[in-house]
């Protein structure tokens, strides 16, 4: 039991600052009971105890139930289903040599399988959340590379460039708008941003194409983040980068033309359509958890006295009472639980979210959620419209 508890404690250690809280008029609603720093420090039974109580309750869920925080049977079923769908679609394409319409259908099935694997398997494995055996997680990490994305670089950008700095302009890589988007009130507004809520879905659909052909190479060779500039990448990761891209483009583009004799235009259109599906789906799953009109965008890391408060202020859940949404999105609709327990498999998020909601209500901590994914998307677009029209 002590070993398991140590593992859970590691899983519940979250990023964020431990500096003194700095309250401002526009963030009063983000801090329970509007305490001052002195009140937080001097009242251990009140606000200051919320993070400890929450972490303890999340830990005890696993110890009391005597279950592992890693993958359960339902997670291994998802791994099997996702891999079978991807492999099955491509085996059918190359063995059955289908006509054009069946080719497109199987090609799209493979794209849907990639979307499922990215959200449900690759994300968890890169958090070491699937298995207690490191080599198993590392093997499943390469799902990213099979889908044309560098697992190594994604891991750096996601952990260092997101989990440690949620909604911080200039640090959170998820807020990178390439000048096309204004995601925070701390970045300059241009005339074009007035229309960002209109053109957002179009550019989100290009998200995965950007990752495959530009983003990974920029991060490796032309980094903009300071932590990337200071990082010396192992030579093997450069080799894996090019090998992964080569493998992906070979089975997705080259072989259908060279081996199956499919028209180049048909293959290219199928390839683009797959990426429109992947890009739009993955973008909306993530954007609706941090960039909505009810979340907060800190100006620096020192605004909250504990990383738990930072997570609650900058993160929102959606559709937590809809198991199908959680099954399809890799539990990322339970996003607060994910940031509190990043090393826990997502199939455990639903009961953890109930603990999160109950404890937050008990301590008066604002808990942000939307009843459906559709409502979360609407509130994301509302934020984009606000940021596009207001300084």
KAGICOR-V606896 format. One record per backbone hydrogen bond with DSSP energy under -0.5 kcal/mol. NH is the residue of the N-H (numbers start at 1). CO is the residue of the C=O. If there is no record, write none. Layout:
nh->NH co->CO
nh->NH co->CO
This chain:
nh->5 co->1
nh->6 co->2
nh->7 co->3
nh->8 co->4
nh->9 co->5
nh->10 co->6
nh->11 co->7
nh->12 co->8
nh->13 co->9
nh->13 co->10
nh->14 co->12
nh->22 co->303
nh->23 co->21
nh->27 co->24
nh->28 co->25
nh->30 co->27
nh->31 co->28
nh->34 co->31
nh->35 co->32
nh->40 co->36
nh->41 co->37
nh->42 co->38
nh->43 co->39
nh->46 co->43
nh->48 co->43
nh->49 co->46
nh->50 co->47
nh->53 co->49
nh->54 co->50
nh->55 co->51
nh->56 co->52
nh->57 co->53
nh->58 co->54
nh->59 co->55
nh->60 co->56
nh->61 co->57
nh->62 co->58
nh->62 co->59
nh->63 co->59
nh->64 co->60
nh->65 co->61
nh->66 co->62
nh->67 co->62
nh->71 co->130
nh->76 co->72
nh->77 co->73
nh->78 co->74
nh->79 co->75
nh->80 co->76
nh->81 co->77
nh->82 co->78
nh->83 co->79
nh->84 co->80
nh->85 co->81
nh->86 co->82
nh->87 co->83
nh->88 co->84
nh->89 co->85
nh->90 co->86
nh->91 co->87
nh->92 co->88
nh->93 co->89
nh->94 co->90
nh->95 co->91
nh->96 co->92
nh->97 co->93
nh->103 co->99
nh->104 co->100
nh->105 co->101
nh->106 co->102
nh->107 co->103
nh->108 co->104
nh->109 co->105
nh->110 co->106
nh->111 co->107
nh->112 co->108
nh->113 co->109
nh->114 co->110
nh->115 co->111
nh->116 co->112
nh->117 co->113
nh->118 co->114
nh->119 co->115
nh->120 co->116
nh->121 co->117
nh->122 co->117
nh->123 co->118
nh->125 co->121
nh->126 co->122
nh->127 co->123
nh->127 co->124
nh->128 co->125
nh->129 co->124
nh->134 co->132
nh->136 co->133
nh->137 co->133
nh->138 co->134
nh->139 co->135
nh->140 co->136
nh->141 co->137
nh->142 co->138
nh->142 co->139
nh->143 co->140
nh->144 co->141
nh->146 co->142
nh->147 co->143
nh->148 co->145
nh->149 co->144
nh->151 co->149
nh->154 co->150
nh->155 co->151
nh->156 co->152
nh->157 co->153
nh->158 co->154
nh->159 co->155
nh->160 co->156
nh->161 co->156
nh->163 co->158
nh->164 co->159
nh->165 co->162
nh->168 co->165
nh->169 co->167
nh->169 co->298
nh->171 co->168
nh->172 co->168
nh->173 co->161
nh->173 co->171
nh->174 co->161
nh->175 co->172
nh->176 co->173
nh->177 co->175
nh->180 co->177
nh->181 co->177
nh->183 co->181
nh->187 co->184
nh->193 co->190
nh->194 co->191
nh->195 co->192
nh->196 co->193
nh->198 co->195
nh->199 co->195
nh->200 co->196
nh->203 co->199
nh->204 co->200
nh->205 co->201
nh->206 co->203
nh->207 co->204
nh->210 co->206
nh->211 co->207
nh->212 co->208
nh->213 co->209
nh->214 co->210
nh->215 co->210
nh->216 co->211
nh->218 co->214
nh->219 co->215
nh->220 co->216
nh->221 co->217
nh->222 co->217
nh->222 co->218
nh->229 co->225
nh->230 co->226
nh->231 co->228
nh->233 co->231
nh->237 co->234
nh->238 co->234
nh->238 co->235
nh->239 co->235
nh->240 co->236
nh->241 co->237
nh->242 co->238
nh->243 co->239
nh->244 co->240
nh->245 co->241
nh->246 co->242
nh->247 co->243
nh->248 co->244
nh->249 co->245
nh->250 co->246
nh->251 co->247
nh->252 co->248
nh->253 co->249
nh->254 co->249
nh->255 co->250
nh->257 co->253
nh->257 co->254
nh->258 co->254
nh->259 co->255
nh->260 co->255
nh->261 co->257
nh->262 co->256
nh->267 co->263
nh->268 co->264
nh->269 co->265
nh->270 co->266
nh->271 co->267
nh->272 co->268
nh->273 co->269
nh->274 co->270
nh->275 co->271
nh->276 co->272
nh->277 co->273
nh->278 co->274
nh->279 co->275
nh->280 co->276
nh->281 co->277
nh->282 co->278
nh->283 co->279
nh->284 co->280
nh->285 co->281
nh->286 co->282
nh->287 co->283
nh->288 co->284
nh->289 co->286
nh->290 co->286
nh->290 co->287
nh->291 co->287
nh->292 co->290
nh->293 co->379
nh->295 co->292
nh->296 co->313
nh->298 co->296
nh->303 co->300
nh->309 co->306
nh->310 co->306
nh->311 co->307
nh->312 co->308
nh->313 co->309
nh->314 co->310
nh->315 co->311
nh->316 co->289
nh->317 co->368
nh->318 co->333
nh->319 co->370
nh->322 co->319
nh->323 co->321
nh->325 co->322
nh->326 co->322
nh->327 co->323
nh->328 co->324
nh->329 co->325
nh->331 co->326
nh->332 co->329
nh->334 co->331
nh->335 co->333
nh->338 co->334
nh->339 co->335
nh->340 co->336
nh->341 co->337
nh->343 co->11
nh->344 co->341
nh->345 co->69
nh->348 co->345
nh->349 co->346
nh->352 co->348
nh->353 co->349
nh->354 co->350
nh->355 co->351
nh->356 co->352
nh->357 co->353
nh->358 co->354
nh->359 co->355
nh->360 co->356
nh->361 co->357
nh->362 co->358
nh->363 co->359
nh->364 co->360
nh->364 co->361
nh->365 co->360
nh->368 co->366
nh->370 co->317
nh->376 co->372
nh->377 co->373
nh->378 co->374
nh->379 co->375
nh->380 co->376
nh->381 co->377
nh->382 co->378
nh->383 co->379
nh->384 co->380
nh->385 co->381
nh->386 co->382
nh->387 co->383
nh->388 co->384
nh->389 co->385
nh->389 co->386
nh->390 co->386
